Amino acid sequence: MRILQVSAEIFPLLKTGGLADIAGALPQALAGAGCEVRAVLPGLPAIRQALLESVVVGQFPTPWGETVGVRLGQLAGVPGGAGLLSAYVLEAPALYDRPGNPYEDAQRRPYADNHRRFAALGWAAAHLAHGLDRAWTPQLVHCHDWHAALAPACLKHWSGAAAAAVPSLYTVHNLAYQGVFDASVFGELGLPPAAFAVDGLEFHGQVSFMKAGLYYADHLSTVSPSYAREIQTPEQGCGLDGLLRARRDHLSGILNAVDEAVWNPATDALISHRYLPERMAGKALCKAALQRHIGLAEQVDAPLFALVGRITGQKGLPLVLAGADEIVAQGGQLLVLGSGEAELEQALQQQSQRHPGRVAVHLGYDEALAHRIFAGSDVTLVPSLFEPCGLTQMYGLKYGSLPLVRGVGGLADTVIDADLATLADHSATGFVFGPFTDAAYQHALRRAFALYRKPAAWARVRQTGMRQPLGWAPAALAYRALYQRLVGP
């Protein structure tokens, strides 16, 4: 099957979160399952510069009067099948020639023309589905998150006698980020007036790209089975739970996975010492190297708790801040890597100043440092308020950094709590807590400390987690089966 993947970012070229990891790993996994995948991406500087041996395959007019060119080439560093991933990249400097974050300016304000920037991506997918590249036409369009969510609407409203019914799959990576714009932009999107309705893009008087994907796509998926159920509830439906319940027969939860060519402590060139589940000496050396590098006391018996990700309330940072004194009082260390809400960043920095050598904070994102943190830490913290899937807990499992997570979404699907029963049958892989409260989180911290003081039991749990299969093959087969249902015989 010929699949066109639509996303705004892709690892290792451009990454703001887990979406890029999935977009970068899924095409190669699907190739192993018998699919031919090409990507379509906005012409952001990092992507455009990585496009090799490209040729112009066509152009199309946008509804607001701009012309967008489409180049086809191969993306350096992105595997796809037998070689590099083939990709269509949009040529529109006025829309995309901006450094840094693909969605925000240097002051973290969303670009005022984001509706145009990502409407162009949706229309590009629709044009490619209807023959813009005469040498290759997809049988299905797979769209990721709100940036690509207009594509299903463009496909459904494609006009002309030769219009082909190309099916679409829309994958929600995080329902909280919806791409909502003022109603005044609707006229620039190129959709018929009837599309601005409850049965369409209208959302409380505004335009919602996310709702376009949820309403118009032939099938919906999200990135874990638990999250697929949770987003149908008012608590986690972000105002869209009614639509999701109405479409529940067309909604699947397919668990994300780990690119084991990138995240593998036995082969990882970014960590100081490599190791295997049965030969763990390298992990202790990685911990010492990390402590030296980041400014923590080089103390082998101090359990090192680490959080890698966005510094936001959703990721549980208020719990982490409230629990920092508990970690220090118990003799542990805390390390945070990420960026996000200014108030939380400032509070973390204050904690590091209060506890020098015990608490360290690195603001911003550093891919190499993230690898070193998973390799050198003892516990990976993911105490999220909600979590569609989560990849950091899976990276923690792979690197022998026991996840401490809240039991929601993909966290509940991937981490088995260490209680008396699971310790006895050797199925435990981490620590899971329930209510989003300081008390529940800090009780999980104390349980982690208690297990850490039993080295043999800790080693067994760590080994179980490291040996857990987390690769892409099962997910790729699930996606292929779903594609086949949508494409038909």
C-alpha positions in Angstrom: 0.0 0.0 0.0 1.1 3.5 -0.7 0.7 5.7 2.3 1.2 9.5 2.6 2.2 10.6 6.1 1.4 14.2 7.0 3.2 15.9 10.0 4.7 19.2 10.9 8.0 17.8 12.3 10.1 14.7 12.1 13.1 13.2 14.0 16.0 13.8 13.8 15.5 16.9 11.7 13.0 18.9 13.7 11.6 17.9 17.1 9.6 19.6 19.8 8.1 16.5 21.4 7.1 12.9 20.9 5.3 13.6 17.6 8.6 13.9 15.8 9.9 10.6 17.2 6.8 8.8 15.9 6.9 10.6 12.5 10.6 9.6 12.1 10.2 6.0 13.2 6.9 4.9 11.8 7.7 5.0 8.0 10.6 2.5 8.5 8.5 0.2 10.6 5.7 0.3 8.1 8.1 -0.5 5.3 9.0 -3.6 7.2 5.3 -4.4 7.3 5.0 -4.1 3.5 3.9 -0.5 3.1 5.4 2.2 0.9 5.4 5.4 2.8 6.2 9.0 1.7 6.0 12.0 4.0 4.7 15.5 3.2 6.2 18.2 5.5 6.3 22.0 5.7 9.4 23.7 4.2 10.8 24.7 7.6 14.6 25.4 7.5 15.8 22.2 9.1 13.7 20.1 6.9 14.4 22.0 3.7 18.2 21.8 4.3 18.0 18.0 4.7 16.2 17.4 1.5 18.6 15.6 -0.9 18.4 15.3 -4.7 15.1 17.1 -4.9 13.0 17.9 -7.9 9.9 20.0 -8.3 6.8 17.8 -8.9 4.2 20.6 -9.0 2.6 23.6 -7.3 -0.8 24.6 -6.2 -2.6 27.8 -5.4 -3.7 28.4 -1.8 -7.2 29.7 -1.0 -5.7 33.1 0.0 -3.9 33.6 -3.3 -0.3 32.3 -2.6 1.4 29.7 -4.7 3.1 26.8 -3.0 5.7 24.6 -4.7 6.2 21.0 -3.9 9.6 19.3 -4.1 10.3 15.6 -3.8 13.6 14.3 -2.5 15.0 12.1 0.3 15.5 13.2 3.9 19.0 12.9 5.2 19.1 10.9 8.4 15.5 9.7 8.2 15.3 6.0 7.3 12.5 4.7 5.1 12.4 1.2 3.7 15.6 0.2 1.9 17.1 3.7 2.0 16.2 7.2 3.1 12.6 8.4 3.5 11.1 10.0 0.4 9.4 13.2 1.2 7.5 16.1 -0.3 8.5 19.4 1.1 6.5 22.6 0.6 8.3 25.6 -0.9 6.7 28.7 0.6 9.4 30.9 2.2 6.9 33.5 3.4 5.1 30.8 5.4 8.0 28.6 6.7 11.4 30.4 6.5 11.6 31.1 10.2 14.3 29.8 12.6 13.6 28.0 15.8 10.3 26.6 17.0 8.0 25.7 14.1 4.9 27.0 15.9 6.0 30.0 18.0 8.3 33.1 17.8 11.2 33.8 20.2 8.7 35.2 22.8 6.7 31.9 22.7 3.8 33.5 20.9 2.0 31.4 18.3 2.6 32.8 14.8 -0.4 34.9 13.7 -0.5 33.1 10.4 -0.4 29.5 11.7 -3.8 28.9 10.2 -2.4 29.5 6.8 0.9 27.7 7.4 -0.9 24.5 8.3 -3.8 24.9 6.0 -1.2 24.8 3.2 0.0 21.5 4.6 -3.5 20.0 4.5 -4.2 21.2 1.0 -0.8 19.8 -0.1 -1.8 16.4 1.1 -5.1 16.7 -0.8 -3.4 17.8 -4.0 -0.9 14.9 -3.7 -3.8 12.5 -3.1 -5.3 13.7 -6.4 -2.4 13.4 -8.7 -0.1 16.4 -8.1 2.8 14.0 -8.5 1.9 12.0 -11.6 4.4 9.3 -10.8 3.1 8.4 -7.4 -0.4 8.7 -5.8 -1.2 7.5 -2.3 -3.9 5.1 -1.5 -4.4 6.5 2.0 -3.4 9.7 3.8 -2.3 9.4 7.4 -2.4 12.7 9.3 -0.8 13.4 12.6 -2.1 16.0 15.2 -3.7 19.3 14.6 -1.1 20.7 12.2 -2.2 18.1 9.7 -5.8 17.9 10.7 -7.2 20.1 7.9 -6.2 17.4 5.3 -9.2 15.1 6.0 -11.5 18.1 5.5 -9.7 19.1 2.2 -10.1 15.5 1.0 -13.8 15.3 1.8 -14.5 18.7 0.1 -12.4 18.1 -3.0 -14.4 19.1 -6.0 -14.3 18.0 -9.6 -15.4 15.2 -11.8 -12.2 13.3 -11.3 -12.2 13.5 -7.5 -11.0 10.3 -6.0 -12.3 9.0 -2.7 -8.9 8.7 -1.0 -9.4 7.6 2.7 -7.7 9.3 5.6 -6.6 8.3 9.1 -6.2 11.0 11.7 -4.0 10.2 14.7 -4.4 12.3 17.8 -1.1 12.6 19.7 -2.4 15.1 22.3 -6.0 16.2 22.3 -5.2 19.3 24.5 -3.4 21.0 21.6 -6.2 21.7 19.2 -5.2 24.5 16.7 -8.1 26.8 17.5 -8.4 30.1 15.6 -10.7 33.0 15.4 -13.8 32.5 13.2 -12.5 35.3 10.9 -9.9 33.0 9.4 -12.4 30.5 8.1 -12.7 32.3 4.7 -9.0 31.8 4.1 -9.1 28.0 4.5 -10.8 27.2 1.1 -13.6 25.1 2.5 -17.3 25.6 1.7 -19.4 27.7 4.1 -21.2 24.6 5.3 -18.0 23.3 6.8 -18.2 26.0 9.5 -20.9 24.3 11.5 -21.2 22.0 14.5 -20.9 19.1 12.0 -17.6 20.5 10.8 -14.8 22.8 12.1 -16.9 25.1 14.3 -16.0 24.9 18.0 -17.6 27.3 20.4 -17.7 30.0 17.7 -14.1 29.4 16.6 -12.3 27.3 14.0 -10.8 24.1 15.3 -8.3 22.2 13.1 -8.4 19.3 15.6 -12.2 19.1 15.1 -11.7 19.0 11.4 -9.6 15.9 11.7 -11.9 14.3 14.2 -15.0 15.0 12.1 -13.9 14.4 8.6 -11.3 11.6 8.8 -12.5 8.2 7.8 -11.0 6.7 10.9 -9.4 8.0 14.0 -6.6 6.6 16.1 -4.7 7.7 19.2 -1.5 6.6 20.7 -2.6 4.2 23.4 -5.6 2.0 24.1 -6.2 3.7 27.5 -6.1 7.2 26.0 -8.6 6.2 23.3 -11.1 5.4 26.1 -10.2 8.4 28.3 -10.7 11.0 25.6 -14.4 9.9 25.4 -15.0 11.2 28.9 -15.6 14.8 30.0 -12.6 14.7 32.2 -10.1 14.2 29.3 -12.2 15.0 26.2 -11.1 18.7 26.1 -14.7 19.6 25.0 -14.6 17.1 22.2 -15.7 14.0 24.1 -19.2 14.1 22.6 -17.9 13.9 19.1 -15.4 11.2 20.1 -18.2 9.1 21.7 -20.2 9.5 18.5 -17.3 8.2 16.5 -16.2 5.5 18.9 -16.8 2.8 16.3 -14.2 4.5 14.2 -11.6 5.1 16.9 -8.6 2.9 17.6 -5.9 3.0 20.2 -2.5 1.8 18.9 0.3 2.0 21.4 3.4 4.0 20.4 6.7 2.3 20.5 10.5 3.0 20.7 12.8 3.2 17.8 15.3 0.7 19.0 17.9 1.8 16.5 18.0 5.1 18.4 17.1 4.2 22.0 19.3 1.2 22.9 21.9 1.3 25.7 23.8 -1.6 24.1 24.5 0.5 21.0 23.9 4.1 21.9 26.9 6.3 20.8 25.6 9.3 22.8 26.2 7.7 26.3 29.6 7.3 27.9 29.4 3.5 28.6 27.2 0.9 26.9 25.5 -1.9 28.8 23.0 -4.8 28.6 20.4 -6.1 31.0 22.7 -8.9 32.0 25.8 -6.7 32.1 25.0 -3.5 34.0 28.4 -2.2 35.0 28.2 0.5 32.3 25.1 2.0 33.9 26.9 2.9 37.1 29.6 4.5 35.1 27.0 6.5 33.1 25.5 7.7 36.4 28.9 8.9 37.7 29.6 10.7 34.4 26.2 12.3 34.4 26.5 13.5 38.0 29.9 15.1 37.2 28.6 16.7 34.0 25.4 18.2 35.5 26.9 19.3 38.8 25.3 16.8 41.2 27.3 15.2 43.9 29.1 12.1 42.6 27.4 9.7 45.0 26.8 6.1 43.8 24.2 5.2 46.5 22.0 8.3 46.0 19.1 7.3 43.8 18.9 9.8 40.9 15.3 10.8 39.9 15.1 12.4 36.5 12.4 14.2 34.5 12.9 14.8 30.7 10.1 16.7 28.9 8.0 19.8 28.8 7.9 21.9 32.0 4.1 22.2 32.3 1.4 21.5 34.7 0.1 18.7 32.5 3.4 16.9 32.9 3.1 17.0 36.7 5.7 19.6 37.5 3.7 20.9 40.5 4.0 17.5 42.0 7.7 17.3 41.2 8.3 20.7 42.8 6.3 19.7 45.9 8.2 16.4 46.2 11.7 17.8 45.7 12.3 18.2 49.4 11.2 14.6 50.0 13.7 13.3 47.5 16.5 15.3 49.1 15.5 14.4 52.6 15.6 10.7 51.7 19.1 11.1 50.3 18.2 11.2 46.6 18.9 13.6 43.8 16.6 15.3 41.3 17.5 16.3 37.7 15.1 18.0 35.3 15.7 18.6 31.6 13.2 20.6 29.6 11.5 24.0 29.0 8.0 25.3 29.3 6.1 27.6 31.6 8.2 30.4 32.9 6.8 30.3 36.5 7.6 26.5 36.8 11.1 27.0 35.3 11.8 29.7 37.9 10.5 27.5 40.7 12.8 24.6 39.6 15.8 26.9 39.5 15.0 28.1 43.0 15.0 24.4 44.1 18.4 23.9 42.5 19.7 26.9 44.4 18.3 25.6 47.7 19.8 22.2 47.2 23.1 22.5 45.4 24.6 19.2 44.4 21.2 17.5 45.1 18.9 19.2 42.6 19.9 20.2 39.0 17.9 21.9 36.2 18.9 22.2 32.6 16.5 24.5 30.7 16.0 23.9 27.0 16.2 20.6 25.2 19.3 18.7 24.4 18.9 15.3 22.6 22.3 14.0 23.5 21.9 15.0 27.2 18.5 13.2 27.2 20.2 10.0 26.3 22.8 10.5 29.0 20.1 11.2 31.6 18.1 8.0 30.8 21.4 6.0 30.9 22.6 7.6 34.2 19.4 8.0 36.2 17.7 5.4 38.5 14.1 6.6 38.2 12.3 8.3 35.3 9.5 10.6 36.5 6.3 10.9 34.5 3.7 12.0 37.0 1.4 13.5 34.3 -2.1 14.9 34.8 -2.9 13.1 31.6 -0.7 11.4 29.1 -1.8 10.1 25.6 1.1 7.6 25.5 4.3 9.0 26.7 7.7 7.9 25.4 9.9 8.9 28.2 8.7 6.1 30.4 9.5 3.7 27.6 13.0 5.2 27.2 13.4 4.8 31.0 12.4 1.1 30.7 14.9 0.5 27.9 17.8 2.1 29.9 17.0 0.6 33.3 15.7 3.8 34.8 12.5 2.6 36.5 9.5 4.7 35.6 7.5 6.4 38.3 4.2 7.4 36.6 0.6 8.3 37.2 -1.7 5.5 36.0 -3.3 7.3 33.0 -3.2 6.8 29.2 -0.2 5.1 27.8 1.6 5.2 31.2 -1.0 2.7 32.5 -0.5 0.6 29.4 3.3 0.3 29.7 4.3 0.3 33.4 3.4 -2.4 35.9 3.4 -1.3 39.5 5.8 -2.9 41.9 3.6 -4.3 44.6 3.9 -7.5 46.6 2.2 -9.6 43.9 4.2 -8.3 40.9 7.4 -8.4 42.8 6.7 -12.0 43.7 5.9 -13.0 40.1 8.7 -10.8 38.6 6.3 -8.8 36.4 6.9 -5.4 38.1 8.6 -2.7 35.9 8.1 0.6 37.9 5.9 2.6 40.2 2.3 3.7 39.5 0.2 6.0 41.6 -3.4 7.1 41.1 -4.8 10.4 42.3 -3.1 13.6 41.0 -2.1 14.7 44.6 1.1 15.5 46.4 0.3 12.7 48.9 -0.1 10.0 46.3 3.0 11.1 44.3 5.2 11.3 47.4 4.0 7.9 48.6 5.2 6.5 45.3 8.5 8.3 45.9 8.8 6.6 49.3 8.1 3.2 47.7 10.8 3.8 45.2 13.3 4.6 47.9 12.2 1.5 49.8 12.8 -0.8 46.8 16.1 0.9 46.0 17.4 -0.1 49.5 16.8 -3.7 48.4 19.4 -4.0 45.6 18.5 -7.6 44.5 14.8 -6.7 44.1 15.7 -3.4 42.4 17.9 -5.3 39.9 15.1 -7.8 39.1 12.6 -5.1 38.4 15.1 -3.1 36.3 16.0 -6.2 34.3 12.3 -7.0 33.7 11.7 -3.5 32.3 14.7 -3.6 30.1 13.7 -6.9 28.5 10.1 -5.7 27.8 9.4 -5.6 24.1 8.8 -2.0 23.1 9.8 -2.0 19.4 7.6 -0.8 16.5 6.8 -4.2 14.8 3.4 -4.8 16.6 2.3 -1.2 16.0 3.3 -1.3 12.4 1.2 -4.5 11.9 -1.8 -2.9 13.6 -1.5 0.2 11.4 -1.2 -1.9 8.3 -4.4 -3.9 9.2 -6.2 -0.6 9.8 -5.0 0.8 6.4 -6.2 -2.3 4.7 -9.7 -1.9 6.1 -9.8 1.7 5.0 -8.4 1.1 1.5 -10.4 -2.1 0.9 -9.7 -4.9 -1.5 
